[in-house]
Amino acid sequence: MTTVLLLIHLLIAVGLIGVVLLQRSEGGGLGIGGGSSSGFMTGRGTANLLTRATAGLAAAFFVTSIGLTILARQSARPVSPLDAAGQSTPAKGGVLDSLDQGKQRLPSSIPKSD
């Protein structure tokens, strides 16, 4: 499921990049969508179409981003910061274990001297 959603997310991202690059900016830019008014679509019609396509792709991008976040969160088990810090040290070689080994054990009962 995650792989399919990630693939869709990447296709939307590539489409969004393409649509943004097709739009005519004030400085000229690529502006492939513009041209003469006698063409298939007028400049204004193309601008409206590209604006709507950009908005739709951006909305789809956000939805797939949220979906991927939810899927990643569900597949990962919760880890507390204390557990995460303890994973980097060996189970029997931590600081507390080395301090514990250095202590002298006192006998539970002190023998009486005669």
FENBEL-V51680 format. One record per residue. OMEGA is omega in whole degrees, -180 to 180 (999 if undefined). D_CENTER is the distance of its C-alpha to the mean C-alpha in Angstrom with 1 decimal. Layout:
# FENBEL-V51680
omega=OMEGA d_center=D_CENTER
omega=OMEGA d_center=D_CENTER
This chain:
# FENBEL-V51680
omega=-180 d_center=15.9
omega=-179 d_center=12.3
omega=179 d_center=13.8
omega=180 d_center=15.6
omega=178 d_center=12.8
omega=177 d_center=10.8
omega=177 d_center=14.1
omega=180 d_center=14.8
omega=179 d_center=11.7
omega=177 d_center=12.8
omega=177 d_center=16.3
omega=-180 d_center=15.6
omega=178 d_center=14.0
omega=177 d_center=17.2
omega=179 d_center=19.4
omega=177 d_center=18.2
omega=179 d_center=18.9
omega=-179 d_center=22.2
omega=179 d_center=23.2
omega=179 d_center=22.6
omega=179 d_center=24.6
omega=-176 d_center=27.4
omega=178 d_center=28.0
omega=178 d_center=30.9
omega=180 d_center=30.3
omega=-180 d_center=33.2
omega=-179 d_center=33.6
omega=179 d_center=34.0
omega=176 d_center=30.7
omega=174 d_center=30.7
omega=-178 d_center=32.1
omega=-176 d_center=32.7
omega=-177 d_center=32.8
omega=179 d_center=35.9
omega=-178 d_center=39.4
omega=-178 d_center=42.8
omega=-179 d_center=43.4
omega=-178 d_center=45.4
omega=-178 d_center=42.4
omega=178 d_center=40.5
omega=178 d_center=38.6
omega=179 d_center=39.5
omega=-180 d_center=37.3
omega=178 d_center=36.6
omega=178 d_center=35.8
omega=179 d_center=33.3
omega=179 d_center=31.7
omega=-180 d_center=31.4
omega=-180 d_center=30.0
omega=177 d_center=27.4
omega=179 d_center=26.4
omega=178 d_center=26.0
omega=178 d_center=24.1
omega=-180 d_center=21.7
omega=179 d_center=21.3
omega=179 d_center=20.9
omega=178 d_center=18.3
omega=178 d_center=16.3
omega=178 d_center=16.7
omega=178 d_center=15.6
omega=179 d_center=12.5
omega=-179 d_center=11.6
omega=179 d_center=12.7
omega=176 d_center=10.8
omega=178 d_center=7.4
omega=178 d_center=8.9
omega=178 d_center=10.3
omega=178 d_center=7.4
omega=180 d_center=6.2
omega=179 d_center=10.0
omega=179 d_center=10.6
omega=-179 d_center=8.4
omega=-179 d_center=10.1
omega=-177 d_center=13.4
omega=180 d_center=13.5
omega=178 d_center=13.1
omega=-179 d_center=16.3
omega=180 d_center=16.6
omega=177 d_center=17.7
omega=179 d_center=19.8
omega=179 d_center=19.9
omega=177 d_center=23.4
omega=-180 d_center=22.6
omega=179 d_center=20.0
omega=-180 d_center=22.7
omega=-178 d_center=25.2
omega=-178 d_center=23.4
omega=179 d_center=24.0
omega=178 d_center=27.7
omega=-175 d_center=30.0
omega=-178 d_center=31.3
omega=-177 d_center=34.9
omega=-178 d_center=34.5
omega=-179 d_center=32.9
omega=-178 d_center=34.5
omega=178 d_center=36.0
omega=180 d_center=37.4
omega=176 d_center=39.1
omega=-179 d_center=40.6
omega=-180 d_center=41.8
omega=-179 d_center=43.6
omega=-179 d_center=45.4
omega=173 d_center=47.1
omega=178 d_center=50.6
omega=177 d_center=51.1
omega=177 d_center=54.0
omega=-177 d_center=56.3
omega=177 d_center=56.3
omega=-180 d_center=60.0
omega=-180 d_center=62.1
omega=180 d_center=65.3
omega=177 d_center=68.4
omega=-178 d_center=70.8
omega=999 d_center=74.4
